Amino acid sequence: MWNLWQSSFVRSLILDSALFPAAVTLLIVVAAYYKTRKYPDWRSTFWAAAILAGFLVGYALTYRDFSFPPRTVLSWLPWLALVGGIVVAIADHRRYQCWRYGARGLIAGAAAFVLLWPILRQETVLTAFFAWLTVAVLWSILWFVLIPDQRDQKPAGTTLFVGAVGLALVAPLLGSILLAQFGAALAVALAVALVFSLLMRGSRWDSPSADVGVLILGALMVDLRFYAGASMGVMVWLLVSLAAGAGVARILWHRGTSGQWAVLAPGLVSFPFMAVAGWMALQIYLASGGGY
């Protein structure tokens, strides 16, 4: 173990993708919890900011590119996360649900267009339109399924954590260590915020926190499919993993099941599907000779 820590590459992976994002997320959620006791409605916004900050710390330490206008597809990640996070947080405080649904669809469509633009501009107009529409619709549907209303979103957080872990495991097998590090930073930030909310009795994990998770994970999955070359089979199993977790969460909610089981069950159910995606990625990696 000590020999591994002596490796600068391994040490940077652990520090940049796990420890520093975890520390920043924990610092903000603790501060938000104690500073917003008189204004609990704002706690969800600050916790969403904590997840976003934890991810951005991992991004900054790993990729170090906050250029504007962004120079690469990966350079768009922090700006999409920042703008999208602000929009969904504002929409969440609106009185009517249509604001929240509209904001999610708008962000999914805009983010899909931005991320796919280098590919879309090389295609015919009709092909580009259908490619963009497919990604935007799938992203929006996944968003609505995972976060259906303003209930406590801890089950969605657990499912998103499993999805982020799955992406972090799959990406390096498909040749993208960068996406693996981004996935790890997101998983750590989600885990810290989720565990803290479970430990503090009566704490909710409201929609903005889950919204930020869906936004970032969705962007990483788009990059994984179109720029890291993930096979359709791997992507389908990752999506099935998220859908399975969301489905179990909804069933438990309709049955009135609550407590830690209702929070953990969606993640436990989604894990086997994520493992299948990892197994498929491993087979692809071995078939390619095991190199990057």
C-alpha positions as CSV (number, residue, x, y, z in Angstrom):
1,M,0.0,0.0,0.0
2,W,2.8,2.4,0.9
3,N,4.5,1.7,-2.5
4,L,1.3,2.6,-4.2
5,W,1.1,5.9,-2.3
6,Q,4.7,6.6,-3.4
7,S,3.6,6.7,-7.0
8,S,2.9,10.3,-7.9
9,F,0.2,9.2,-10.4
10,V,-1.7,7.1,-7.8
11,R,-1.3,9.8,-5.2
12,S,-2.7,12.5,-7.5
13,L,-5.6,10.2,-8.4
14,I,-6.5,9.8,-4.7
15,L,-6.0,13.4,-3.7
16,D,-7.5,15.1,-6.8
17,S,-10.4,12.8,-7.4
18,A,-11.4,11.8,-3.9
19,L,-9.9,13.5,-0.8
20,F,-10.0,17.2,-1.9
21,P,-13.5,17.0,-3.5
22,A,-14.7,15.2,-0.3
23,A,-13.2,17.8,2.0
24,V,-14.7,20.7,0.1
25,T,-18.1,19.1,-0.1
26,L,-18.1,18.3,3.6
27,L,-17.0,21.8,4.6
28,I,-19.8,23.4,2.7
29,V,-22.6,21.0,3.8
30,V,-21.6,21.3,7.4
31,A,-21.6,25.1,7.1
32,A,-24.9,25.1,5.3
33,Y,-26.5,22.8,7.8
34,Y,-25.6,25.0,10.8
35,K,-25.9,28.4,9.1
36,T,-29.4,27.8,7.6
37,R,-31.2,26.4,10.6
38,K,-33.4,29.5,10.6
39,Y,-33.9,29.3,6.9
40,P,-34.2,25.5,6.1
41,D,-35.7,26.2,2.6
42,W,-32.3,27.4,1.5
43,R,-30.4,24.4,2.8
44,S,-31.1,22.4,-0.4
45,T,-29.6,25.2,-2.5
46,F,-26.4,25.3,-0.4
47,W,-26.1,21.5,-0.4
48,A,-26.5,21.5,-4.2
49,A,-23.7,24.1,-4.3
50,A,-21.6,21.8,-2.1
51,I,-21.9,18.9,-4.6
52,L,-21.2,21.3,-7.4
53,A,-18.1,22.7,-5.6
54,G,-16.8,19.3,-4.8
55,F,-17.0,18.2,-8.4
56,L,-15.5,21.4,-9.7
57,V,-12.5,21.0,-7.3
58,G,-11.9,17.6,-8.8
59,Y,-12.3,19.0,-12.3
60,A,-9.9,21.9,-11.6
61,L,-7.2,19.7,-10.0
62,T,-7.5,17.2,-12.9
63,Y,-8.1,19.2,-16.0
64,R,-7.3,22.8,-15.0
65,D,-9.2,24.4,-17.8
66,F,-11.7,27.1,-17.1
67,S,-11.2,28.9,-20.4
68,F,-14.0,31.0,-21.8
69,P,-15.1,30.4,-24.5
70,P,-14.3,26.8,-23.8
71,R,-11.7,25.3,-26.1
72,T,-12.7,21.6,-25.8
73,V,-15.8,19.6,-25.0
74,L,-14.4,18.9,-21.6
75,S,-13.9,22.6,-21.1
76,W,-17.6,23.0,-21.2
77,L,-18.3,20.9,-18.1
78,P,-17.8,23.5,-15.4
79,W,-19.8,26.2,-17.3
80,L,-22.7,23.8,-18.0
81,A,-22.6,22.7,-14.4
82,L,-22.6,26.2,-13.0
83,V,-25.2,27.7,-15.3
84,G,-27.4,24.6,-15.2
85,G,-27.1,24.4,-11.4
86,I,-28.2,28.0,-10.9
87,V,-31.2,27.6,-13.3
88,V,-32.5,24.5,-11.6
89,A,-32.0,26.0,-8.1
90,I,-34.0,29.0,-9.1
91,A,-36.7,26.9,-10.8
92,D,-37.0,24.7,-7.6
93,H,-38.1,27.8,-5.6
94,R,-40.9,28.6,-8.0
95,R,-44.4,27.8,-6.9
96,Y,-45.4,25.6,-9.9
97,Q,-43.9,22.3,-10.9
98,C,-43.9,23.3,-14.6
99,W,-41.0,25.6,-13.9
100,R,-38.9,22.8,-12.7
101,Y,-39.8,20.5,-15.6
102,G,-39.3,23.2,-18.1
103,A,-35.9,24.1,-16.7
104,R,-34.7,20.5,-16.8
105,G,-35.8,20.0,-20.4
106,L,-34.2,23.3,-21.4
107,I,-30.9,22.5,-19.7
108,A,-30.8,19.0,-21.1
109,G,-31.5,20.2,-24.6
110,A,-29.0,23.1,-24.5
111,A,-26.3,20.9,-22.8
112,A,-26.8,18.1,-25.4
113,F,-26.4,20.6,-28.2
114,V,-23.2,22.2,-26.8
115,L,-21.6,18.8,-26.0
116,L,-22.5,17.3,-29.4
117,W,-21.7,20.3,-31.5
118,P,-18.3,19.1,-32.8
119,I,-20.1,16.0,-34.1
120,L,-23.3,17.6,-35.3
121,R,-21.6,20.1,-37.5
122,Q,-20.1,17.3,-39.5
123,E,-23.5,15.7,-40.3
124,T,-26.4,16.6,-42.4
125,V,-29.0,18.8,-40.9
126,L,-31.5,16.0,-40.5
127,T,-29.0,13.5,-39.0
128,A,-27.7,16.1,-36.6
129,F,-31.2,17.1,-35.5
130,F,-32.2,13.5,-34.8
131,A,-29.0,12.8,-33.0
132,W,-29.4,15.9,-30.8
133,L,-33.1,15.1,-30.2
134,T,-32.4,11.6,-29.1
135,V,-29.8,12.6,-26.5
136,A,-31.9,15.5,-25.3
137,V,-35.1,13.4,-24.9
138,L,-33.3,10.5,-23.2
139,W,-31.6,12.9,-20.8
140,S,-34.8,14.7,-20.0
141,I,-36.7,11.5,-19.4
142,L,-34.0,10.1,-17.2
143,W,-34.1,13.4,-15.2
144,F,-37.9,13.3,-14.8
145,V,-37.9,9.6,-13.8
146,L,-35.1,10.0,-11.2
147,I,-36.6,13.2,-9.7
148,P,-40.3,13.1,-10.1
149,D,-41.4,15.7,-7.6
150,Q,-40.4,17.6,-4.5
151,R,-40.2,14.6,-2.1
152,D,-37.0,13.7,-0.2
153,Q,-34.5,12.8,-2.9
154,K,-32.1,10.6,-0.9
155,P,-33.1,7.5,-3.0
156,A,-32.2,9.4,-6.2
157,G,-28.9,10.4,-4.6
158,T,-28.1,6.8,-3.9
159,T,-28.9,5.8,-7.5
160,L,-26.8,8.7,-8.9
161,F,-23.9,7.6,-6.6
162,V,-24.0,4.1,-8.1
163,G,-24.2,5.6,-11.6
164,A,-21.2,7.9,-11.0
165,V,-19.2,4.9,-9.5
166,G,-20.1,2.9,-12.6
167,L,-18.9,5.6,-14.9
168,A,-15.7,5.9,-13.0
169,L,-15.1,2.2,-13.3
170,V,-16.1,1.9,-17.0
171,A,-14.3,5.0,-18.4
172,P,-10.7,3.9,-17.8
173,L,-11.4,0.5,-19.4
174,L,-12.6,2.4,-22.5
175,G,-9.5,4.6,-22.6
176,S,-10.6,7.8,-20.7
177,I,-8.8,8.2,-17.4
178,L,-10.0,11.8,-17.3
179,L,-13.7,10.9,-17.4
180,A,-13.0,8.3,-14.7
181,Q,-11.5,11.0,-12.5
182,F,-14.5,13.3,-13.1
183,G,-16.9,10.4,-12.3
184,A,-15.0,9.7,-9.1
185,A,-15.1,13.3,-8.0
186,L,-18.9,13.4,-8.6
187,A,-19.3,10.1,-6.7
188,V,-17.4,11.3,-3.7
189,A,-19.3,14.6,-3.6
190,L,-22.6,12.8,-3.8
191,A,-21.6,10.3,-1.1
192,V,-20.4,13.0,1.4
193,A,-23.6,15.0,1.0
194,L,-25.8,11.9,1.2
195,V,-24.1,10.4,4.2
196,F,-24.2,13.7,6.0
197,S,-27.9,14.1,5.4
198,L,-28.5,10.5,6.7
199,L,-26.6,11.2,9.9
200,M,-28.4,14.4,10.7
201,R,-31.9,13.4,11.8
202,G,-34.7,15.1,9.9
203,S,-32.4,16.3,7.1
204,R,-33.9,16.3,3.6
205,W,-31.9,15.8,0.4
206,D,-34.0,18.1,-1.8
207,S,-34.3,18.4,-5.6
208,P,-31.5,20.8,-6.4
209,S,-28.9,18.4,-5.0
210,A,-30.2,15.6,-7.2
211,D,-30.6,17.9,-10.1
212,V,-26.9,18.9,-10.0
213,G,-26.0,15.2,-9.9
214,V,-28.2,14.4,-12.9
215,L,-26.8,17.3,-14.8
216,I,-23.1,16.4,-14.3
217,L,-23.6,12.7,-14.7
218,G,-25.6,13.2,-17.9
219,A,-22.8,15.4,-19.3
220,L,-20.2,12.8,-18.4
221,M,-22.3,10.0,-20.0
222,V,-22.6,12.0,-23.2
223,D,-18.8,12.4,-23.3
224,L,-18.4,8.7,-22.6
225,R,-20.5,7.6,-25.5
226,F,-19.5,10.1,-28.2
227,Y,-15.9,10.9,-27.3
228,A,-14.6,7.9,-25.4
229,G,-16.3,5.5,-27.7
230,A,-18.3,3.6,-25.2
231,S,-20.3,0.8,-26.9
232,M,-24.1,1.1,-27.0
233,G,-24.4,-2.0,-24.9
234,V,-22.4,-0.4,-22.1
235,M,-24.4,2.8,-22.2
236,V,-27.7,0.9,-22.2
237,W,-26.8,-1.0,-19.0
238,L,-25.7,2.2,-17.4
239,L,-29.0,3.8,-18.2
240,V,-30.9,0.6,-17.1
241,S,-29.0,0.9,-13.8
242,L,-30.3,4.4,-13.2
243,A,-33.8,3.6,-14.4
244,A,-34.0,0.5,-12.1
245,G,-33.0,2.6,-9.1
246,A,-35.6,5.2,-9.9
247,G,-38.3,2.6,-10.4
248,V,-37.6,0.9,-7.0
249,A,-37.6,4.3,-5.3
250,R,-41.0,5.1,-6.8
251,I,-42.5,1.7,-5.8
252,L,-41.2,2.1,-2.2
253,W,-42.6,5.6,-2.0
254,H,-46.1,4.5,-3.2
255,R,-46.1,1.8,-0.6
256,G,-45.2,4.3,2.1
257,T,-41.9,2.6,2.9
258,S,-39.5,5.0,4.6
259,G,-36.3,4.9,6.6
260,Q,-32.8,3.9,5.5
261,W,-34.0,0.8,3.6
262,A,-36.0,3.1,1.3
263,V,-32.8,5.1,0.7
264,L,-30.4,2.2,0.2
265,A,-32.7,-0.2,-1.8
266,P,-32.6,1.8,-5.1
267,G,-28.8,1.8,-5.0
268,L,-28.7,-1.9,-4.2
269,V,-31.0,-2.7,-7.1
270,S,-29.2,-0.5,-9.6
271,F,-25.8,-2.0,-8.6
272,P,-26.1,-5.3,-10.5
273,F,-27.0,-3.5,-13.7
274,M,-24.0,-1.2,-13.3
275,A,-21.8,-4.3,-12.7
276,V,-23.0,-5.7,-16.0
277,A,-21.9,-2.5,-17.8
278,G,-18.5,-2.8,-16.0
279,W,-18.2,-6.4,-17.1
280,M,-19.0,-5.5,-20.7
281,A,-16.4,-2.7,-20.6
282,L,-13.8,-5.1,-19.2
283,Q,-14.4,-7.5,-22.1
284,I,-13.9,-4.7,-24.6
285,Y,-10.7,-3.7,-22.8
286,L,-9.4,-7.3,-22.9
287,A,-10.3,-7.8,-26.5
288,S,-8.4,-4.6,-27.4
289,G,-5.2,-6.0,-25.9
290,G,-5.5,-4.3,-22.5
291,G,-3.9,-1.0,-23.6
292,Y,-4.9,2.6,-23.8
